[in-house]
Amino acid sequence: MFTATIITIFSLIVLLFSVIIHELAHGYVAYSLGDPTAKYAGRLTLNPLKHLDPFGSVMLPLLLLLATGGQGPIFGWAKPVPVNPYNFKDQKWGTLKVAISGPATNFGVAIIFGLLIRFLSASWLAVQLAPFIELLGIIVFYNLLWGMFNLVPIPPLDGSWILFRFLPPATEKIKMFLQQYGLFILIFFIFFGGLTGLSILAQLLYNMVAGGFFPLL
């Protein structure tokens, strides 16, 4: 098995690239709908430096590492990919499609690697492959967690855009309040139990997808 340091470093790498592919999904779906904003901004790339957010990609993961004594879960986010919905060919559902594409991509990655874990765990090489399966488990868990986190209806998360798409015009004040104070509500949500609740849900989904329980929680 791997040491705690190696697991922590690998978790940070997985988190980073899970966030990047999430943002890339937004950018590519927007591009397919006729909006080249992300492409012109140089954001349709796997280069991490193009996506790093000072707080979400650096400070928050470090704070969580310190707060949990290195046990995790480690969390964070990247800079949102710029999107101009006025360029969409599908004005009715374009924003919703872009919002859903990020979490859907993370869930897709989790399902692929989760099924791989099921296959390898059932093989006669399961014992020998245990360290490798442990690393795959990190990929599955963090993509499930990241996908669910982004469905929380708090700006600037994707769930808020999904919520806003279906809110009636009479709730415009609620929308404005969430947009104005969303970041503060989100930070409160993370540090006062929200992330713990999502981790429990991710554990349950992990059991459904990969079988068993995520070994590092």
C-alpha positions, 0 to 999 in steps of 0.5 A: 500500500502507499504511504499517506504522503503519496495518497495525499499528493495523488489526491491533489492531482486527481482533484486538480484534473477532475476540476479541469475536465469539468471546466473543459466540458463546459467550454466544449459544450458551449463551443459546440453550441456556437460560443467560442469565448472559452476557445478565444480565452485559451481555456480549452486546454489541459494546462493546469496553469490556465485554470488555477484559481488562487483561492479555490485551487490553492488556498482552500485545499491547503486549508482543508489539509490543515483542518483535517490533519491531512486526512481529507477529503481535500477540495477546491475548484478552478476558474470558471470557463468564460461563457457567453450564452448570447452566442448559443444556437439553442437559446432556450436550453443552451445554458442548461446544457452547459451547466449539466455537462460539467457534473455529467463528465465527472459522473462519467469518469467515476462510472468508467473507473468504478466499473474497472474497479469492479472488474479488477476486484473480481479478477484472480489478480485482485490482491496483487492489484490492490494498490492500483485499485486504491488509486482508482478508488481516489479517482472515482470518489473525487469525481463523484464528490466534485460532480455532486458538489457542483449540483448544489444550487449555490452560485457560482456552482452549476446547480445554481444555473440549473435552478435559475433556469426553472425558477419563475420570474416572481422569484427574481429577488431570490436569484439576485440574493443568491448571486450577490452572496453566493460565495459567502454562502458556499464557504459557509456550506463547505466549512459547516457540514456541507462537505461532510454530507456530500462525502457521505453521499459520495461514499454511498454512490461509490458503493453502488458504482465500484462496490464496497466502500471508499477505503480512505474514509 
